[in-house]
Amino acid sequence: MKWSLRFFLVLSGLLGCLASDGVWAAYAIALNGTPKYPAGFQHFDYVNPQAPQGGELRTSSIGSFEKLNPFILKGAAAEGLQLLVFETLAVPSWDESDTVYGLLAKEIDVARDGLSVTFRLNRAARFSNGDPVLAEDVKYSFDQLMSKHAAPLYRRYWSDVKQMVVLDPYTVRADFRRKNHELKLIICQLPVFSHKWGDGKPFDKVILDAPLASGPYIVESYDLGKRITYKRNPAYWGNNHPTRRGMFNFERITYRYYRDTLARMEGLKAGEIDFIQENSSKNWARSHQGKRWEQGELIKKLFPHENGAGWQGFSMNLRRPLFQDKRVRKALWLAMDFEWMNRQLFFNQYKRSPSYFSNTEMAASGRPDARELKVLDELKARFGSRLPAEVFDEISPPPTTEPPHSLRDNLRQARELLAQAGWTYRDGALRNAKGEPFRMEMMLHERFEERVTAAYARNLEKLGIQLDYRVYDPALAQRKEENFDYDMVWGMMGGSQSPGNELFDYFGSASRDQPGSNNVMGIADPVVDELISRIVQAENRADLVTLVRVLDRVLRLGYYMVPHFHSNSHRVSYRRTLVQPEVLPRFYSIEEWAVKTWWMKPEAQGAGR
């Protein structure tokens, strides 16, 4: 499972006290304005600071796991490690779009020239063995993550961090190779672990060594590939930290592994697990019902959110010759009938995702405004014909079959585009000039993806295109995806209120041929690279929004994927013994919110279930 990296941070000189070196020592950092919570705040609004502690939360994951080190490339890491065991220099607030608060770092000082940031560590922070979290551990963590022994995404993500310098036992400075508006902020995402973890072994050989980190839980036991249980560290240093108060209320948290979502659903009904987030509308409508729900043992509930939808879609691998022609890609884009799918498969529970940044103000729409036109003119002057001329026009939404439109009309347009690209129907199939049939495969990760893909395959069949699809074993699917060994795949990126450095990993040329990157579509476009570089250096929110909208236009006109759909609610069934805080966050992952802030009714904590 790929870890999507994203906290959001920017310097604000009004947030803290003046440090001795003449810069502002910030307890919290906000992208716009000031943080919601003042210095000395007691807890976040979306927690219950009086929540009782105890009991066990039993949740789940799909597939298997092979390691307890989530930072190396080879193998699948156990679920929950980064959430429960490892902590970072700062943590986000879920009711503000772009604010973080210091955790391991008590103070954050950004140099006036923007070329370094200094962290003063919280002297109370301790690793699970009782050792203090020191500057040498921060440097060690950074050096290991940037080495060849770690997964390459960290080297891409912090490529402009020159070095970590230990100034004293509790002070460490990150030096940058160049000014990068976002980089000096997202370095606060650095996960910190002890230099003693692994007893001096090369980092890529630290596989099943119990992590030595500062989080609220430690690994208690595991059955490799089947189950892992975390126990709350009784000596956890952060119990009364304002960003932790009211959180991590379960004494134990167990992740049980299932081969697929159907088996996991049966596990919920059998009482093996306590919580399921449902991603399938069909399962939500048909499977989350029955005796256990009728008797109140299980509760079915929608939790609304304001998360950006990000993007998800049938992603074409441009590394394959089949997808080199944009007319072919646009034809495949035209062949999906979302309205039919929503009625027949999804019980009208979804909205079509028009953008790579759906459900945010950064989604492009209509014609470019004056600010966007200024950026486009600059790009045109620099890149000429590499910038598509239609980017200056009104951006087209995804094709629709709502009257007066129809699937027949969309497929007719697709057939014309395919003919222009040299593909014509003869001898029972769509063929190129060499007589080769248009045939491809969709790699699937879950069974629920089959019915959506099957509906799309039927439409392609009307064009003479054969789309094969199959659900791969999770370990094999991960290896194939890491090595870009597929024609098409369900690609996705989590939503963000402030996209930045992660865009290099998803769309940047440097990540195209980097094994393990998230550039599933194989995009390598200098225009895209330029826009991402400008996005991460945007000095204010208005510039950021403008640049991301332009990037959205350029990406959408590349027709790299067939966009899917999204929902504005989390769908969950959970055991009645679980309780949530009264206040919902605005921007949150439902599983992370449940693990961090829910609790068990006191009367159920010692009872058998």
Secondary structure as UniProt FT lines:
FT   TURN            13..14
FT   STRAND          16..18
FT   TURN            20..21
FT   STRAND          24..26
FT   STRAND          28..30
FT   TURN            39..40
FT   TURN            45..46
FT   TURN            49..50
FT   STRAND          56..62
FT   TURN            70..71
FT   TURN            79..80
FT   HELIX           81..84
FT   STRAND          87..88
FT   STRAND          90..92
FT   TURN            94..95
FT   STRAND          99..102
FT   STRAND          105..110
FT   TURN            112..113
FT   STRAND          116..121
FT   TURN            123..124
FT   TURN            128..129
FT   HELIX           135..145
FT   TURN            148..149
FT   HELIX           152..157
FT   TURN            158..160
FT   STRAND          161..168
FT   TURN            169..170
FT   STRAND          171..176
FT   TURN            181..182
FT   HELIX           183..186
FT   HELIX           187..189
FT   STRAND          191..193
FT   TURN            195..200
FT   HELIX           203..205
FT   STRAND          217..223
FT   TURN            224..226
FT   STRAND          227..232
FT   TURN            234..235
FT   TURN            237..240
FT   TURN            242..246
FT   STRAND          252..258
FT   HELIX           261..269
FT   TURN            270..271
FT   STRAND          275..277
FT   HELIX           281..286
FT   HELIX           291..294
FT   TURN            295..296
FT   STRAND          298..304
FT   STRAND          310..316
FT   TURN            318..319
FT   HELIX           321..323
FT   HELIX           326..334
FT   HELIX           338..344
FT   TURN            347..348
FT   STRAND          351..352
FT   TURN            356..357
FT   TURN            361..362
FT   HELIX           370..383
FT   HELIX           384..386
FT   HELIX           389..392
FT   TURN            403..404
FT   HELIX           407..420
FT   TURN            421..422
FT   STRAND          424..426
FT   TURN            427..428
FT   STRAND          429..431
FT   TURN            433..434
FT   STRAND          439..444
FT   HELIX           448..462
FT   TURN            463..464
FT   STRAND          466..471
FT   HELIX           474..482
FT   TURN            483..484
FT   STRAND          488..493
FT   HELIX           502..507
FT   HELIX           509..511
FT   TURN            512..513
FT   TURN            515..516
FT   TURN            520..521
FT   HELIX           526..536
FT   HELIX           541..556
FT   TURN            557..559
FT   STRAND          561..563
FT   STRAND          565..566
FT   STRAND          569..575
FT   TURN            576..577
FT   STRAND          578..579
FT   HELIX           590..597
FT   STRAND          599..600
FT   HELIX           602..604
FT   TURN            605..606
//
